[in-house]
Structure formats: structure tokens, C-alpha cells
Amino acid sequence: MPAALFVTLNVLDAFLTKTALSVGAVEFNPIMASIGSSILAKGGIALAMAFLLYYFRQRRVLWLLNVILFGVVLWNLSICFIMTCIPSDYALFGFHFFG
């Protein structure tokens, strides 16, 4: 179960990252910036990592990664919301988010 959740969260992260990049966001992770937002590549890497963590009996690490990745997915979701729903200058309470 945690391995399937890990792969699902990674694919969702890749999709949301691709969506955010299409509306003008910037990738913060330098490793993923070099790979790009390929959903297939991200899913394959996640599947390989989950297999290795199960093989080496590191299920607790997998749960920790799921919690961290869930936060990343929420962050990406909020960025997509901010960039598509806040007016064109992306200002909220006098603070300019992007541009």
C-alpha cells in the first residue's frame, strides 16, 4: 500500500508541476529541473525507489517520503490555485507573488 501511494503521489506531483510550469511557475528542485516534468520519468523513478526500499526493508522511510511528498503535492496545488485564480499581477494583501 505505501508503495502504490508513493508512486501515485509522484505522478500527481509531476502532473501538478507540469500544470504550474505551463502558467509561469518555476521549478525549485534543481534535480527535477534537469529531468523536466515528465510524468513517465517521474513515475518510473518512483517505482524503482519503492522497489528498492521494499527490497532493503525500509518501509518506514517510504512512509516518511509519502508524508513529505504529500506536502509537496499540496504546495503544487496551492501554486496552481494562486497562479490561475489571483488577478494578473498576482498580488495578495499588497504582496506580489510572481512577476
C-alpha positions as CSV (number, residue, x, y, z in Angstrom):
1,M,0.0,0.0,0.0
2,P,2.7,2.6,0.8
3,A,4.5,1.9,-2.4
4,A,1.4,2.4,-4.5
5,L,0.7,5.7,-2.6
6,F,4.3,6.8,-3.2
7,V,4.1,6.2,-7.0
8,T,0.6,7.9,-7.1
9,L,1.9,10.9,-5.2
10,N,4.9,11.2,-7.5
11,V,2.7,11.0,-10.7
12,L,0.4,13.6,-9.2
13,D,3.3,15.8,-8.3
14,A,4.6,15.6,-11.9
15,F,1.2,16.5,-13.3
16,L,0.7,19.4,-11.0
17,T,4.3,20.6,-11.7
18,K,3.7,20.5,-15.4
19,T,0.4,22.4,-14.9
20,A,2.1,25.0,-12.7
21,L,5.0,25.4,-15.2
22,S,2.6,26.0,-18.0
23,V,1.1,29.0,-16.2
24,G,4.5,30.5,-15.4
25,A,5.8,28.9,-12.2
26,V,9.4,28.0,-11.7
27,E,10.8,24.6,-10.7
28,F,12.6,24.9,-7.3
29,N,14.2,21.4,-7.3
30,P,17.4,21.6,-9.4
31,I,17.5,17.8,-9.8
32,M,14.0,17.7,-11.2
33,A,14.6,20.8,-13.3
34,S,17.2,18.8,-15.3
35,I,14.8,15.9,-15.8
36,G,11.8,18.1,-16.6
37,S,8.2,17.4,-15.6
38,S,7.9,14.1,-17.5
39,I,5.1,12.1,-15.8
40,L,6.5,8.8,-17.2
41,A,10.1,9.5,-16.0
42,K,8.9,10.6,-12.5
43,G,6.6,7.5,-12.2
44,G,9.4,5.2,-13.3
45,I,11.9,6.7,-10.8
46,A,9.3,6.5,-8.0
47,L,8.6,2.8,-8.9
48,A,12.3,2.0,-8.8
49,M,12.7,3.8,-5.5
50,A,9.7,2.0,-3.9
51,F,11.1,-1.4,-5.1
52,L,14.5,-0.7,-3.6
53,L,13.0,0.5,-0.3
54,Y,10.9,-2.7,-0.1
55,Y,13.9,-4.8,-1.1
56,F,16.0,-3.4,1.7
57,R,13.1,-3.5,4.2
58,Q,13.0,0.3,4.6
59,R,9.2,0.7,4.8
60,R,9.4,3.4,7.5
61,V,11.4,5.5,5.1
62,L,8.8,5.0,2.5
63,W,6.1,6.3,4.8
64,L,8.2,9.3,5.7
65,L,8.7,10.0,2.0
66,N,4.9,9.7,1.5
67,V,4.3,12.4,4.2
68,I,6.9,14.7,2.7
69,L,5.6,14.2,-0.9
70,F,2.0,14.8,0.3
71,G,3.2,18.2,1.4
72,V,4.8,18.8,-1.9
73,V,1.6,17.9,-3.7
74,L,-0.3,20.3,-1.5
75,W,2.3,23.0,-2.3
76,N,2.0,22.5,-6.0
77,L,-1.8,22.5,-5.8
78,S,-1.7,25.8,-4.0
79,I,0.7,27.3,-6.6
80,C,-1.7,26.2,-9.4
81,F,-4.6,27.8,-7.5
82,I,-2.7,31.1,-6.8
83,M,-1.4,31.4,-10.4
84,T,-4.8,30.8,-12.0
85,C,-7.2,32.4,-9.6
86,I,-5.4,35.6,-8.4
87,P,-5.6,38.6,-10.8
88,S,-3.0,39.1,-13.5
89,D,-0.4,40.9,-11.3
90,Y,-0.6,38.1,-8.7
91,A,-0.9,40.5,-5.8
92,L,-2.5,39.5,-2.5
93,F,-2.6,41.8,0.5
94,G,-0.1,44.1,-1.2
95,F,2.5,41.2,-1.7
96,H,3.4,40.4,-5.3
97,F,3.9,36.6,-5.7
98,F,5.2,36.3,-9.2
99,G,6.4,38.9,-11.6
